[in-house]
Amino acid sequence: MNAPQDRLDPTFIEAQRQRLTELREALLTTARNQEDEEAGVKEESSEGALEYEDDAQKLTLLEIEGVRVVRALERLKLVDRALEKIEEGTYGFSDVSAKPIPREGLVTVPEAICTIGEEQALKREARWPAGALSG
């Protein structure tokens, strides 16, 4: 296997580290904010008179917020893994096959940990988190 440095120069890898770090902070902030919104909706529903339509809307809102939090946390796992791969010196290579992930894919999806073809195969086998992305 070629070393990551053969394909990805240190400047590119450092730029990706910065992007991933910023993305990680944004995802954490998003997850916290969505959890706060969910808590606010729950608190509102515990106060006041019961209105079935209002409760139905609140339940729908809670479900949507819950899905958003789950997706943010799944993507956060990929970002954390990509940051680990930078530290290990394996960034830009698939966790599945060790094949190189195209540079263009890493530019588009810096948290990519496998190739597009591998991700599609994992999704078919239902072994990949919903909403996860690759390069």
OpenMM code with the backbone's topology and positions (N, CA, C; nanometers):
from openmm import Vec3, app, unit

residues = "MET ASN ALA PRO GLN ASP ARG LEU ASP PRO THR PHE ILE GLU ALA GLN ARG GLN ARG LEU THR GLU LEU ARG GLU ALA LEU LEU THR THR ALA ARG ASN GLN GLU ASP GLU GLU ALA GLY VAL LYS GLU GLU SER SER GLU GLY ALA LEU GLU TYR GLU ASP ASP ALA GLN LYS LEU THR LEU LEU GLU ILE GLU GLY VAL ARG VAL VAL ARG ALA LEU GLU ARG LEU LYS LEU VAL ASP ARG ALA LEU GLU LYS ILE GLU GLU GLY THR TYR GLY PHE SER ASP VAL SER ALA LYS PRO ILE PRO ARG GLU GLY LEU VAL THR VAL PRO GLU ALA ILE CYS THR ILE GLY GLU GLU GLN ALA LEU LYS ARG GLU ALA ARG TRP PRO ALA GLY ALA LEU SER GLY".split()
positions = [
    Vec3(0.0841, -0.1182, 0.0000),
    Vec3(0.0000, 0.0000, 0.0000),
    Vec3(0.0882, 0.1240, 0.0000),
    Vec3(0.0486, 0.2228, -0.0754),
    Vec3(0.1206, 0.3497, -0.0772),
    Vec3(0.0946, 0.4243, 0.0521),
    Vec3(0.1945, 0.4957, 0.0992),
    Vec3(0.1746, 0.5786, 0.2177),
    Vec3(0.0820, 0.6935, 0.1825),
    Vec3(-0.0022, 0.7389, 0.2779),
    Vec3(-0.0930, 0.8497, 0.2495),
    Vec3(-0.0188, 0.9720, 0.1979),
    Vec3(0.1036, 0.9933, 0.2448),
    Vec3(0.1794, 1.1107, 0.2040),
    Vec3(0.2119, 1.1081, 0.0553),
    Vec3(0.2137, 0.9879, -0.0060),
    Vec3(0.2399, 0.9782, -0.1497),
    Vec3(0.1288, 1.0455, -0.2300),
    Vec3(0.0070, 1.0402, -0.1812),
    Vec3(-0.1077, 1.0950, -0.2525),
    Vec3(-0.1543, 1.2273, -0.1947),
    Vec3(-0.1444, 1.2391, -0.0639),
    Vec3(-0.1979, 1.3555, 0.0066),
    Vec3(-0.0835, 1.4274, 0.0770),
    Vec3(-0.0551, 1.5471, 0.0318),
    Vec3(0.0565, 1.6206, 0.0898),
    Vec3(0.0196, 1.6724, 0.2288),
    Vec3(0.1196, 1.7037, 0.3112),
    Vec3(0.0951, 1.7495, 0.4484),
    Vec3(0.0059, 1.8742, 0.4561),
    Vec3(0.0162, 1.9620, 0.3590),
    Vec3(-0.0679, 2.0821, 0.3590),
    Vec3(-0.2148, 2.0436, 0.3433),
    Vec3(-0.2421, 1.9503, 0.2526),
    Vec3(-0.3796, 1.9037, 0.2326),
    Vec3(-0.4318, 1.8363, 0.3584),
    Vec3(-0.3520, 1.7497, 0.4175),
    Vec3(-0.3955, 1.6780, 0.5373),
    Vec3(-0.4215, 1.7756, 0.6517),
    Vec3(-0.3366, 1.8756, 0.6675),
    Vec3(-0.3586, 1.9740, 0.7745),
    Vec3(-0.4854, 2.0550, 0.7485),
    Vec3(-0.5106, 2.0898, 0.6233),
    Vec3(-0.6347, 2.1612, 0.5900),
    Vec3(-0.7561, 2.0738, 0.6213),
    Vec3(-0.7446, 1.9445, 0.5924),
    Vec3(-0.8546, 1.8528, 0.6219),
    Vec3(-0.8744, 1.8394, 0.7732),
    Vec3(-0.7660, 1.8353, 0.8483),
    Vec3(-0.7761, 1.8282, 0.9945),
    Vec3(-0.8533, 1.9496, 1.0470),
    Vec3(-0.8207, 2.0670, 0.9927),
    Vec3(-0.8890, 2.1897, 1.0346),
    Vec3(-1.0380, 2.1839, 0.9993),
    Vec3(-1.0680, 2.1405, 0.8769),
    Vec3(-1.2083, 2.1288, 0.8343),
    Vec3(-1.2841, 2.0307, 0.9225),
    Vec3(-1.2220, 1.9164, 0.9520),
    Vec3(-1.2864, 1.8153, 1.0351),
    Vec3(-1.3083, 1.8657, 1.1770),
    Vec3(-1.2114, 1.9380, 1.2305),
    Vec3(-1.2253, 1.9941, 1.3652),
    Vec3(-1.3403, 2.0941, 1.3700),
    Vec3(-1.3493, 2.1799, 1.2691),
    Vec3(-1.4595, 2.2763, 1.2625),
    Vec3(-1.5937, 2.2060, 1.2440),
    Vec3(-1.5960, 2.1031, 1.1599),
    Vec3(-1.7184, 2.0268, 1.1383),
    Vec3(-1.7612, 1.9575, 1.2671),
    Vec3(-1.6642, 1.9044, 1.3407),
    Vec3(-1.6935, 1.8380, 1.4680),
    Vec3(-1.7605, 1.9349, 1.5652),
    Vec3(-1.7058, 2.0546, 1.5772),
    Vec3(-1.7642, 2.1555, 1.6665),
    Vec3(-1.9047, 2.1939, 1.6224),
    Vec3(-1.9245, 2.2091, 1.4920),
    Vec3(-2.0571, 2.2448, 1.4404),
    Vec3(-2.1582, 2.1334, 1.4688),
    Vec3(-2.1175, 2.0085, 1.4510),
    Vec3(-2.2078, 1.8968, 1.4781),
    Vec3(-2.2426, 1.8873, 1.6261),
    Vec3(-2.1443, 1.9081, 1.7122),
    Vec3(-2.1710, 1.9074, 1.8559),
    Vec3(-2.2681, 2.0182, 1.8944),
    Vec3(-2.2475, 2.1368, 1.8394),
    Vec3(-2.3360, 2.2488, 1.8673),
    Vec3(-2.4772, 2.2195, 1.8178),
    Vec3(-2.4880, 2.1659, 1.6979),
    Vec3(-2.6183, 2.1314, 1.6412),
    Vec3(-2.6895, 2.0289, 1.7286),
    Vec3(-2.6191, 1.9250, 1.7684),
    Vec3(-2.6799, 1.8203, 1.8519),
    Vec3(-2.7261, 1.8780, 1.9847),
    Vec3(-2.6433, 1.9619, 2.0465),
    Vec3(-2.6830, 2.0242, 2.1744),
    Vec3(-2.8059, 2.1116, 2.1565),
    Vec3(-2.8068, 2.1931, 2.0521),
    Vec3(-2.9199, 2.2826, 2.0283),
    Vec3(-3.0479, 2.2035, 2.0029),
    Vec3(-3.0376, 2.0976, 1.9262),
    Vec3(-3.1558, 2.0170, 1.8973),
    Vec3(-3.2059, 1.9452, 2.0220),
    Vec3(-3.1146, 1.9005, 2.1058),
    Vec3(-3.1560, 1.8380, 2.2314),
    Vec3(-3.2231, 1.9403, 2.3224),
    Vec3(-3.1722, 2.0636, 2.3234),
    Vec3(-3.2350, 2.1703, 2.4021),
    Vec3(-3.3752, 2.2008, 2.3512),
    Vec3(-3.3904, 2.2053, 2.2172),
    Vec3(-3.5226, 2.2291, 2.1589),
    Vec3(-3.6183, 2.1169, 2.1960),
    Vec3(-3.5691, 1.9949, 2.1916),
    Vec3(-3.6526, 1.8801, 2.2276),
    Vec3(-3.6973, 1.8902, 2.3733),
    Vec3(-3.6061, 1.9285, 2.4618),
    Vec3(-3.6410, 1.9447, 2.6027),
    Vec3(-3.7454, 2.0547, 2.6196),
    Vec3(-3.7325, 2.1622, 2.5416),
    Vec3(-3.8303, 2.2709, 2.5481),
    Vec3(-3.9680, 2.2262, 2.5043),
    Vec3(-3.9751, 2.1464, 2.4002),
    Vec3(-4.1041, 2.0950, 2.3528),
    Vec3(-4.1652, 2.0043, 2.4581),
    Vec3(-4.0847, 1.9193, 2.5192),
    Vec3(-4.1349, 1.8304, 2.6246),
    Vec3(-4.1880, 1.9111, 2.7420),
    Vec3(-4.1147, 2.0166, 2.7786),
    Vec3(-4.1576, 2.1003, 2.8906),
    Vec3(-4.2895, 2.1698, 2.8592),
    Vec3(-4.3014, 2.2222, 2.7378),
    Vec3(-4.4258, 2.2878, 2.6960),
    Vec3(-4.5430, 2.1920, 2.7028),
    Vec3(-4.5218, 2.0682, 2.6615),
    Vec3(-4.6324, 1.9725, 2.6583),
    Vec3(-4.6744, 1.9300, 2.7981),
    Vec3(-4.5883, 1.9474, 2.8964),
    Vec3(-4.6251, 1.9107, 3.0330),
    Vec3(-4.7012, 2.0227, 3.1035),
    Vec3(-4.7025, 2.1403, 3.0430),
    Vec3(-4.7733, 2.2546, 3.0999),
    Vec3(-4.9047, 2.2763, 3.0267),
    Vec3(-5.0004, 2.3297, 3.0938),
    Vec3(-5.1234, 2.3739, 3.0282),
    Vec3(-5.2206, 2.2622, 2.9959),
    Vec3(-5.3314, 2.3033, 2.9342),
    Vec3(-5.4390, 2.2121, 2.8984),
    Vec3(-5.3977, 2.1232, 2.7811),
    Vec3(-5.4567, 2.0056, 2.7756),
    Vec3(-5.4261, 1.9115, 2.6689),
    Vec3(-5.5083, 1.9435, 2.5447),
    Vec3(-5.4427, 1.9596, 2.4345),
    Vec3(-5.5049, 1.9758, 2.3041),
    Vec3(-5.4472, 1.8672, 2.2152),
    Vec3(-5.5321, 1.7789, 2.1664),
    Vec3(-5.4827, 1.6642, 2.0906),
    Vec3(-5.4053, 1.7044, 1.9659),
    Vec3(-5.4525, 1.8079, 1.8948),
    Vec3(-5.3805, 1.8525, 1.7757),
    Vec3(-5.2430, 1.9065, 1.8116),
    Vec3(-5.2391, 1.9839, 1.9208),
    Vec3(-5.1104, 2.0369, 1.9655),
    Vec3(-5.0154, 1.9241, 2.0047),
    Vec3(-5.0687, 1.8257, 2.0757),
    Vec3(-4.9851, 1.7124, 2.1157),
    Vec3(-4.9331, 1.6358, 1.9947),
    Vec3(-5.0162, 1.6193, 1.8941),
    Vec3(-4.9733, 1.5492, 1.7732),
    Vec3(-4.8620, 1.6262, 1.7036),
    Vec3(-4.8758, 1.7579, 1.6966),
    Vec3(-4.7720, 1.8402, 1.6352),
    Vec3(-4.6433, 1.8337, 1.7160),
    Vec3(-4.6562, 1.8362, 1.8478),
    Vec3(-4.5373, 1.8300, 1.9332),
    Vec3(-4.4670, 1.6952, 1.9202),
    Vec3(-4.5459, 1.5881, 1.9119),
    Vec3(-4.4851, 1.4558, 1.8945),
    Vec3(-4.4124, 1.4459, 1.7611),
    Vec3(-4.4713, 1.5031, 1.6575),
    Vec3(-4.4063, 1.5033, 1.5264),
    Vec3(-4.2766, 1.5821, 1.5322),
    Vec3(-4.2802, 1.6985, 1.5970),
    Vec3(-4.1605, 1.7811, 1.6118),
    Vec3(-4.0524, 1.7064, 1.6896),
    Vec3(-4.0914, 1.6383, 1.7980),
    Vec3(-3.9949, 1.5608, 1.8764),
    Vec3(-3.9316, 1.4499, 1.7925),
    Vec3(-4.0120, 1.3842, 1.7103),
    Vec3(-3.9590, 1.2777, 1.6255),
    Vec3(-3.8587, 1.3326, 1.5248),
    Vec3(-3.8926, 1.4444, 1.4628),
    Vec3(-3.8018, 1.5064, 1.3653),
    Vec3(-3.6723, 1.5492, 1.4326),
    Vec3(-3.6832, 1.6140, 1.5481),
    Vec3(-3.5633, 1.6570, 1.6198),
    Vec3(-3.4782, 1.5376, 1.6607),
    Vec3(-3.5436, 1.4292, 1.7025),
    Vec3(-3.4704, 1.3090, 1.7412),
    Vec3(-3.3917, 1.2506, 1.6253),
    Vec3(-3.4522, 1.2484, 1.5071),
    Vec3(-3.3839, 1.1973, 1.3877),
    Vec3(-3.2645, 1.2857, 1.3548),
    Vec3(-3.2807, 1.4165, 1.3668),
    Vec3(-3.1697, 1.5085, 1.3381),
    Vec3(-3.0540, 1.4866, 1.4343),
    Vec3(-3.0853, 1.4662, 1.5616),
    Vec3(-2.9801, 1.4431, 1.6605),
    Vec3(-2.9063, 1.3139, 1.6279),
    Vec3(-2.9806, 1.2092, 1.5954),
    Vec3(-2.9184, 1.0806, 1.5624),
    Vec3(-2.8265, 1.0952, 1.4413),
    Vec3(-2.8727, 1.1643, 1.3381),
    Vec3(-2.7885, 1.1830, 1.2187),
    Vec3(-2.6644, 1.2639, 1.2501),
    Vec3(-2.6792, 1.3685, 1.3312),
    Vec3(-2.5634, 1.4495, 1.3686),
    Vec3(-2.4631, 1.3647, 1.4463),
    Vec3(-2.5113, 1.2801, 1.5363),
    Vec3(-2.4217, 1.1953, 1.6149),
    Vec3(-2.3556, 1.0882, 1.5288),
    Vec3(-2.4284, 1.0340, 1.4302),
    Vec3(-2.3673, 0.9363, 1.3393),
    Vec3(-2.2570, 1.0016, 1.2568),
    Vec3(-2.2829, 1.1213, 1.2087),
    Vec3(-2.1802, 1.1909, 1.1301),
    Vec3(-2.0624, 1.2279, 1.2199),
    Vec3(-2.0897, 1.2629, 1.3437),
    Vec3(-1.9834, 1.2950, 1.4388),
    Vec3(-1.8898, 1.1756, 1.4582),
    Vec3(-1.9455, 1.0550, 1.4609),
    Vec3(-1.8612, 0.9348, 1.4721),
    Vec3(-1.7657, 0.9242, 1.3532),
    Vec3(-1.8173, 0.9543, 1.2340),
    Vec3(-1.7319, 0.9483, 1.1146),
    Vec3(-1.6229, 1.0556, 1.1200),
    Vec3(-1.6587, 1.1747, 1.1656),
    Vec3(-1.5606, 1.2830, 1.1780),
    Vec3(-1.4526, 1.2427, 1.2776),
    Vec3(-1.4934, 1.1878, 1.3914),
    Vec3(-1.3956, 1.1440, 1.4912),
    Vec3(-1.3037, 1.0361, 1.4346),
    Vec3(-1.3605, 0.9434, 1.3573),
    Vec3(-1.2773, 0.8383, 1.2977),
    Vec3(-1.1795, 0.8970, 1.1966),
    Vec3(-1.2254, 0.9921, 1.1161),
    Vec3(-1.1361, 1.0552, 1.0184),
    Vec3(-1.0220, 1.1273, 1.0895),
    Vec3(-1.0517, 1.1946, 1.2002),
    Vec3(-0.9456, 1.2610, 1.2779),
    Vec3(-0.8476, 1.1579, 1.3345),
    Vec3(-0.8994, 1.0435, 1.3803),
    Vec3(-0.8117, 0.9353, 1.4276),
    Vec3(-0.7212, 0.8874, 1.3147),
    Vec3(-0.7782, 0.8735, 1.1949),
    Vec3(-0.7010, 0.8262, 1.0810),
    Vec3(-0.5893, 0.9242, 1.0468),
    Vec3(-0.6136, 1.0533, 1.0623),
    Vec3(-0.5069, 1.1510, 1.0398),
    Vec3(-0.3940, 1.1253, 1.1387),
    Vec3(-0.4292, 1.1047, 1.2643),
    Vec3(-0.3274, 1.0780, 1.3669),
    Vec3(-0.2523, 0.9480, 1.3389),
    Vec3(-0.3233, 0.8466, 1.2898),
    Vec3(-0.2622, 0.7166, 1.2604),
    Vec3(-0.1775, 0.7186, 1.1334),
    Vec3(-0.2023, 0.8185, 1.0483),
    Vec3(-0.1337, 0.8222, 0.9200),
    Vec3(-0.2048, 0.7417, 0.8123),
    Vec3(-0.3335, 0.7084, 0.8353),
    Vec3(-0.4094, 0.6297, 0.7382),
    Vec3(-0.5216, 0.7100, 0.6733),
    Vec3(-0.5243, 0.8401, 0.6941),
    Vec3(-0.6290, 0.9228, 0.6336),
    Vec3(-0.6198, 0.9141, 0.4818),
    Vec3(-0.7357, 0.8972, 0.4192),
    Vec3(-0.7379, 0.8859, 0.2739),
    Vec3(-0.7399, 0.7426, 0.2250),
    Vec3(-0.7370, 0.6471, 0.3182),
    Vec3(-0.7462, 0.5060, 0.2834),
    Vec3(-0.8682, 0.4464, 0.3525),
    Vec3(-0.9344, 0.3565, 0.2824),
    Vec3(-1.0573, 0.2954, 0.3308),
    Vec3(-1.0335, 0.2092, 0.4544),
    Vec3(-1.1259, 0.2200, 0.5505),
    Vec3(-1.1247, 0.1301, 0.6653),
    Vec3(-1.1681, -0.0106, 0.6255),
    Vec3(-1.2383, -0.0231, 0.5143),
    Vec3(-1.2903, -0.1522, 0.4700),
    Vec3(-1.1832, -0.2314, 0.3945),
    Vec3(-1.1189, -0.1660, 0.2977),
    Vec3(-1.0285, -0.2383, 0.2079),
    Vec3(-0.8851, -0.1856, 0.2059),
    Vec3(-0.8619, -0.0732, 0.2706),
    Vec3(-0.7326, -0.0036, 0.2675),
    Vec3(-0.7018, 0.0561, 0.1306),
    Vec3(-0.8005, 0.0569, 0.0403),
    Vec3(-0.7818, 0.1201, -0.0909),
    Vec3(-0.7860, 0.2718, -0.0740),
    Vec3(-0.7169, 0.3437, -0.1617),
    Vec3(-0.7206, 0.4901, -0.1536),
    Vec3(-0.8602, 0.5451, -0.1822),
    Vec3(-0.8980, 0.6439, -0.1060),
    Vec3(-1.0206, 0.7194, -0.1313),
    Vec3(-0.9789, 0.8359, -0.2204),
    Vec3(-1.0477, 0.8575, -0.3320),
    Vec3(-1.0074, 0.9665, -0.4215),
    Vec3(-1.0009, 1.1014, -0.3489),
    Vec3(-0.8980, 1.1771, -0.3793),
    Vec3(-0.8785, 1.3087, -0.3176),
    Vec3(-1.0028, 1.3959, -0.3329),
    Vec3(-1.0660, 1.3908, -0.4508),
    Vec3(-1.1852, 1.4710, -0.4753),
    Vec3(-1.2960, 1.4334, -0.3766),
    Vec3(-1.3047, 1.3045, -0.3452),
    Vec3(-1.4035, 1.2582, -0.2477),
    Vec3(-1.3758, 1.3135, -0.1095),
    Vec3(-1.2476, 1.3212, -0.0735),
    Vec3(-1.2098, 1.3753, 0.0572),
    Vec3(-1.2346, 1.5257, 0.0646),
    Vec3(-1.2198, 1.5931, -0.0475),
    Vec3(-1.2492, 1.7367, -0.0502),
    Vec3(-1.3990, 1.7573, -0.0281),
    Vec3(-1.4799, 1.6760, -0.0952),
    Vec3(-1.6246, 1.6875, -0.0838),
    Vec3(-1.6748, 1.6408, 0.0523),
    Vec3(-1.6226, 1.5288, 0.0984),
    Vec3(-1.6660, 1.4677, 0.2249),
    Vec3(-1.5409, 1.4369, 0.3069),
    Vec3(-1.4937, 1.5343, 0.3849),
    Vec3(-1.3668, 1.5136, 0.4566),
    Vec3(-1.3711, 1.3998, 0.5580),
    Vec3(-1.4899, 1.3599, 0.6010),
    Vec3(-1.5016, 1.2513, 0.6992),
    Vec3(-1.5132, 1.1133, 0.6346),
    Vec3(-1.4905, 1.1048, 0.5034),
    Vec3(-1.4995, 0.9765, 0.4330),
    Vec3(-1.4006, 0.8765, 0.4925),
    Vec3(-1.4515, 0.7567, 0.5216),
    Vec3(-1.3650, 0.6505, 0.5753),
    Vec3(-1.3680, 0.5260, 0.4883),
    Vec3(-1.4427, 0.5320, 0.3766),
    Vec3(-1.4403, 0.4243, 0.2785),
    Vec3(-1.4782, 0.4825, 0.1426),
    Vec3(-1.4617, 0.4039, 0.0386),
    Vec3(-1.4944, 0.4510, -0.0957),
    Vec3(-1.6456, 0.4505, -0.1154),
    Vec3(-1.6910, 0.5195, -0.2177),
    Vec3(-1.8342, 0.5244, -0.2471),
    Vec3(-1.8892, 0.3845, -0.2728),
    Vec3(-1.8178, 0.3059, -0.3516),
    Vec3(-1.8624, 0.1695, -0.3804),
    Vec3(-1.8752, 0.0852, -0.2549),
    Vec3(-1.7801, 0.0989, -0.1639),
    Vec3(-1.7861, 0.0236, -0.0377),
    Vec3(-1.9026, 0.0699, 0.0483),
    Vec3(-1.9255, 0.2014, 0.0516),
    Vec3(-2.0381, 0.2535, 0.1297),
    Vec3(-2.1700, 0.1994, 0.0749),
    Vec3(-2.1838, 0.1987, -0.0576),
    Vec3(-2.3069, 0.1480, -0.1183),
    Vec3(-2.3276, 0.0004, -0.0843),
    Vec3(-2.2214, -0.0776, -0.0868),
    Vec3(-2.2312, -0.2196, -0.0517),
    Vec3(-2.2706, -0.2357, 0.0952),
    Vec3(-2.2133, -0.1553, 0.1824),
    Vec3(-2.2476, -0.1626, 0.3247),
    Vec3(-2.3926, -0.1232, 0.3488),
    Vec3(-2.4407, -0.0230, 0.2753),
    Vec3(-2.5812, 0.0180, 0.2890),
    Vec3(-2.6735, -0.0951, 0.2451),
    Vec3(-2.6390, -0.1629, 0.1368),
    Vec3(-2.7210, -0.2760, 0.0908),
    Vec3(-2.7248, -0.3855, 0.1960),
    Vec3(-2.6143, -0.4031, 0.2657),
    Vec3(-2.6069, -0.5051, 0.3704),
    Vec3(-2.6605, -0.4525, 0.5037),
    Vec3(-2.7064, -0.3258, 0.5042),
    Vec3(-2.7613, -0.2614, 0.6245),
    Vec3(-2.6591, -0.2559, 0.7377),
    Vec3(-2.5318, -0.2347, 0.7030),
    Vec3(-2.4266, -0.2247, 0.8042),
    Vec3(-2.3711, -0.0834, 0.8123),
    Vec3(-2.4375, 0.0127, 0.7506),
    Vec3(-2.3861, 0.1498, 0.7470),
    Vec3(-2.4891, 0.2416, 0.8081),
    Vec3(-2.4470, 0.3384, 0.8936),
    Vec3(-2.5441, 0.4283, 0.9548),
    Vec3(-2.6174, 0.5127, 0.8508),
    Vec3(-2.7457, 0.5345, 0.8747),
    Vec3(-2.8246, 0.6206, 0.7856),
    Vec3(-2.7634, 0.7582, 0.7833),
    Vec3(-2.7547, 0.8146, 0.6650),
    Vec3(-2.7028, 0.9505, 0.6520),
    Vec3(-2.5518, 0.9612, 0.6492),
    Vec3(-2.4792, 0.8504, 0.6628),
    Vec3(-2.3343, 0.8559, 0.6601),
    Vec3(-2.2865, 0.8803, 0.5179),
    Vec3(-2.1729, 0.9454, 0.5058),
    Vec3(-2.1207, 0.9835, 0.3755),
    Vec3(-1.9817, 0.9268, 0.3556),
    Vec3(-1.9410, 0.9147, 0.2301),
    Vec3(-1.8046, 0.8705, 0.1996),
    Vec3(-1.7515, 0.9485, 0.0818),
    Vec3(-1.6297, 0.9191, 0.0454),
    Vec3(-1.5661, 0.9851, -0.0686),
    Vec3(-1.5522, 0.8921, -0.1841),
] * unit.nanometer
topology = app.Topology()
chain = topology.addChain("A")
for resn in residues:
    res = topology.addResidue(resn, chain)
    for name in ("N", "CA", "C"):
        topology.addAtom(name, app.Element.getBySymbol(name[0]), res)
